Amino acid sequence: MPRSTDIPHTEGAPPALGPPVRHARRPRLSWLRALPLLARPISRTMPWATLITGCLAGTGYLAVMARVAGTSYGTLGQGTVRIAFLPAIAALAFVLRAPFRPLIQATPVPAWVAPAGHILLAAPLLAVTCWVQLRITAHSITAHTIPPHILSRPPAGYPLIAQLTGWCAVTVVAAACVDRSRYADLGGGVAVPVSFAAIALAWYAPVSARFLAEPPATLHAVTIAWYAVATAALALTCVAMRDHWHRYARSRRWLSSAQRHPS
């Protein structure tokens, strides 16, 4: 077949030299620089009403119980403080739910930035709530029963603070795991009973009560154990929040049978 005159003769010619081909790179925006811009959207999507209501509900309940104990010459125990802090823990379960998640995943920042920002905003409010409730309890106790010379001893509230911190961490990890499951749309509605069940199991089960309840464990051992639980729960929370996909727990056998016998 004769060669066309429009095609140049290149047989035996050396390959053309030119600049190397460079693959185009997408411009990458550093998400660290975008954090100040995300402060306002994260604070506006924070469920402030739920969290503040839970904190005020528990504090109001404790104030009423302290008033009743004062008129009847009774005292408040640590069990009352634990019950009063439960509404705040229940409200914390709704904090990690990130609204408009598909839109968040389209932004040039990691998907965990929004729930992590919500946790950082909720931490000071929970700390203030715990401090106020402990002050109410201490005032109720010292006003009736504790002599002044006992006040100079190291406070016995450290195990209680560690326990409440562990409860918050367990609730956070439960909410983070639920947000990556098929029940993500329910959010705290599933995380609250799961976290409460885990707290009750850790408190009343004989195996865990030896380390997490006082007595039989000592105050120092209870403090270390609950802080260890909080550390492990926060580590698991970090792993769960870095997962971008929702997990749907269905067995392979069910899927294979559904594929073989479609409806």
JOCORQUI-V949342 format. One record per residue. N is the residue number from 0. RES is the residue in three letters. SS is DSSP state (helix for helix, strand for strand, loop for the rest). PSI is psi in degrees with one decimal (* if undefined). Layout:
n-><N,N>
res-><RES,RES>
ss-><SS,SS>
psi-><PSI,PSI>
//
This chain:
n-><0,1,2,3,4,5,6,7,8,9,10,11,12,13,14,15,16,17,18,19,20,21,22,23,24,25,26,27,28,29,30,31,32,33,34,35,36,37,38,39,40,41,42,43,44,45,46,47,48,49,50,51,52,53,54,55,56,57,58,59,60,61,62,63,64,65,66,67,68,69,70,71,72,73,74,75,76,77,78,79,80,81,82,83,84,85,86,87,88,89,90,91,92,93,94,95,96,97,98,99,100,101,102,103,104,105,106,107,108,109,110,111,112,113,114,115,116,117,118,119,120,121,122,123,124,125,126,127,128,129,130,131,132,133,134,135,136,137,138,139,140,141,142,143,144,145,146,147,148,149,150,151,152,153,154,155,156,157,158,159,160,161,162,163,164,165,166,167,168,169,170,171,172,173,174,175,176,177,178,179,180,181,182,183,184,185,186,187,188,189,190,191,192,193,194,195,196,197,198,199,200,201,202,203,204,205,206,207,208,209,210,211,212,213,214,215,216,217,218,219,220,221,222,223,224,225,226,227,228,229,230,231,232,233,234,235,236,237,238,239,240,241,242,243,244,245,246,247,248,249,250,251,252,253,254,255,256,257,258,259,260,261,262>
res-><MET,PRO,ARG,SER,THR,ASP,ILE,PRO,HIS,THR,GLU,GLY,ALA,PRO,PRO,ALA,LEU,GLY,PRO,PRO,VAL,ARG,HIS,ALA,ARG,ARG,PRO,ARG,LEU,SER,TRP,LEU,ARG,ALA,LEU,PRO,LEU,LEU,ALA,ARG,PRO,ILE,SER,ARG,THR,MET,PRO,TRP,ALA,THR,LEU,ILE,THR,GLY,CYS,LEU,ALA,GLY,THR,GLY,TYR,LEU,ALA,VAL,MET,ALA,ARG,VAL,ALA,GLY,THR,SER,TYR,GLY,THR,LEU,GLY,GLN,GLY,THR,VAL,ARG,ILE,ALA,PHE,LEU,PRO,ALA,ILE,ALA,ALA,LEU,ALA,PHE,VAL,LEU,ARG,ALA,PRO,PHE,ARG,PRO,LEU,ILE,GLN,ALA,THR,PRO,VAL,PRO,ALA,TRP,VAL,ALA,PRO,ALA,GLY,HIS,ILE,LEU,LEU,ALA,ALA,PRO,LEU,LEU,ALA,VAL,THR,CYS,TRP,VAL,GLN,LEU,ARG,ILE,THR,ALA,HIS,SER,ILE,THR,ALA,HIS,THR,ILE,PRO,PRO,HIS,ILE,LEU,SER,ARG,PRO,PRO,ALA,GLY,TYR,PRO,LEU,ILE,ALA,GLN,LEU,THR,GLY,TRP,CYS,ALA,VAL,THR,VAL,VAL,ALA,ALA,ALA,CYS,VAL,ASP,ARG,SER,ARG,TYR,ALA,ASP,LEU,GLY,GLY,GLY,VAL,ALA,VAL,PRO,VAL,SER,PHE,ALA,ALA,ILE,ALA,LEU,ALA,TRP,TYR,ALA,PRO,VAL,SER,ALA,ARG,PHE,LEU,ALA,GLU,PRO,PRO,ALA,THR,LEU,HIS,ALA,VAL,THR,ILE,ALA,TRP,TYR,ALA,VAL,ALA,THR,ALA,ALA,LEU,ALA,LEU,THR,CYS,VAL,ALA,MET,ARG,ASP,HIS,TRP,HIS,ARG,TYR,ALA,ARG,SER,ARG,ARG,TRP,LEU,SER,SER,ALA,GLN,ARG,HIS,PRO,SER>
ss-><loop,loop,loop,loop,loop,loop,loop,loop,loop,loop,loop,loop,loop,loop,loop,loop,loop,loop,loop,loop,loop,loop,loop,loop,loop,loop,loop,loop,loop,loop,helix,helix,helix,helix,helix,helix,helix,helix,helix,helix,helix,helix,helix,helix,loop,loop,loop,helix,helix,helix,helix,helix,helix,helix,helix,helix,helix,helix,helix,helix,helix,helix,helix,helix,helix,helix,helix,helix,helix,helix,helix,loop,loop,loop,loop,loop,loop,helix,helix,helix,helix,helix,helix,helix,helix,helix,helix,helix,helix,helix,helix,helix,loop,loop,loop,loop,loop,loop,loop,loop,helix,helix,helix,helix,helix,loop,loop,loop,loop,loop,loop,helix,helix,helix,helix,helix,helix,helix,helix,helix,helix,helix,helix,helix,helix,helix,helix,helix,helix,helix,helix,helix,helix,helix,helix,helix,helix,helix,helix,helix,helix,helix,loop,loop,loop,loop,loop,helix,helix,helix,helix,helix,loop,loop,loop,loop,loop,helix,helix,helix,helix,helix,helix,helix,helix,helix,helix,helix,helix,helix,helix,helix,helix,helix,helix,helix,helix,helix,helix,loop,loop,loop,loop,loop,loop,loop,loop,helix,helix,helix,helix,helix,helix,helix,helix,helix,helix,helix,helix,helix,helix,helix,helix,helix,loop,helix,helix,helix,helix,helix,helix,helix,loop,loop,loop,loop,loop,loop,helix,helix,helix,helix,helix,helix,helix,helix,helix,helix,helix,helix,helix,helix,helix,helix,helix,helix,helix,helix,helix,helix,helix,loop,loop,loop,loop,loop,loop,loop,loop,loop,loop,helix,helix,helix,helix,helix,helix,helix,helix,helix,loop,loop,loop>
psi-><124.0,144.6,139.5,147.4,-17.4,-14.8,122.0,151.4,112.1,10.7,130.3,-0.5,146.6,152.4,144.9,134.9,136.3,178.6,144.4,147.2,123.8,129.2,137.2,133.9,138.0,138.3,124.5,124.2,123.6,124.2,-15.8,-35.5,-22.6,-9.7,-43.9,-31.1,-22.9,-7.2,-43.7,-46.4,-37.2,-41.9,-30.7,-27.9,0.0,130.7,73.0,-40.8,-43.0,-45.1,-44.8,-37.7,-42.9,-41.7,-42.4,-33.3,-46.4,-40.1,-39.7,-41.0,-42.5,-37.2,-39.7,-42.9,-34.9,-37.1,-42.0,-41.0,-32.6,-39.0,-27.9,10.8,41.3,-174.6,159.1,136.8,173.7,-24.5,-35.7,-37.5,-39.3,-42.9,-38.2,-25.0,-10.5,-39.4,-37.5,-36.7,-39.7,-38.1,-31.1,-27.2,-20.8,-0.2,-36.8,-15.2,113.4,113.9,155.1,48.8,-41.3,-34.3,-36.1,-38.3,-21.0,-9.9,155.2,42.3,156.8,151.0,-18.9,-1.5,-43.4,-52.5,-33.8,-38.4,-37.3,-38.7,-41.7,-34.4,-30.5,-24.9,-47.8,-37.3,-39.6,-37.0,-41.7,-40.2,-44.3,-41.5,-42.8,-41.9,-37.6,-35.4,-40.5,-43.2,-42.9,-38.6,-38.1,-35.1,-47.3,-19.8,-13.1,-41.4,-35.6,126.0,161.3,-31.3,-19.8,-22.0,-19.6,-10.4,161.4,137.5,148.3,13.5,-5.6,-44.1,-35.1,-40.7,-41.6,-38.1,-43.6,-35.5,-42.1,-37.9,-42.1,-42.0,-39.3,-39.8,-39.8,-44.4,-33.2,-42.3,-37.7,-39.9,-38.0,-35.3,-16.0,14.4,-175.8,-9.3,28.2,-32.3,-23.7,-25.0,-124.1,-18.0,-26.7,-35.4,-32.9,-54.0,-32.0,-45.2,-39.1,-37.4,-39.7,-39.4,-44.3,-38.4,-41.3,-27.8,-35.8,-16.3,135.4,-31.0,-46.9,-23.9,-23.1,-21.8,-25.2,-3.5,148.9,120.1,169.8,-16.4,156.4,167.6,-41.6,-41.6,-38.2,-41.1,-47.5,-40.8,-43.5,-34.6,-32.5,-40.7,-42.2,-39.9,-44.9,-38.9,-39.7,-36.0,-42.5,-32.6,-41.9,-40.4,-40.7,-37.9,-20.8,-8.9,124.0,-12.0,152.6,137.9,131.1,107.7,94.8,138.4,151.8,-32.5,-39.6,-39.5,-40.8,-38.8,-33.0,-33.3,-33.4,-34.1,74.0,148.6,*>
//
